[in-house]
Amino acid sequence: MSAGTTYFVRAYATNSAGTAYGNEWSFTTAASSNSVVDIDGNVNPIVAICSQVWTAKNLEVSKYTDGTTIPQVTDPAQWS
């Protein structure tokens, strides 16, 4: 992917009844190829390890891409 570029993605399925398309989603890569920006605007540095690219720190995102807040669960009983 290229830095500072907006990409559009859309899933589709084809069978004997025809082709159906999912919702179109878009995202923009960070202007710098040394970081990525999450939905909250946090800038996360990236590092290349062999042929893979990883964030150099844990993500700090607080909501899903649809804007719904991710719950902060601290009670181990809630996880089970």
Secondary structure as GFF3:
##gff-version 3
##sequence-region A 1 80
A	DSSP	beta_strand	6	15	.	.	.	ID=ss1
A	DSSP	beta_strand	18	28	.	.	.	ID=ss2
A	DSSP	beta_strand	35	37	.	.	.	ID=ss3
A	DSSP	beta_strand	43	49	.	.	.	ID=ss4
A	DSSP	beta_strand	52	55	.	.	.	ID=ss5
A	DSSP	alpha_helix	76	79	.	.	.	ID=ss6
###
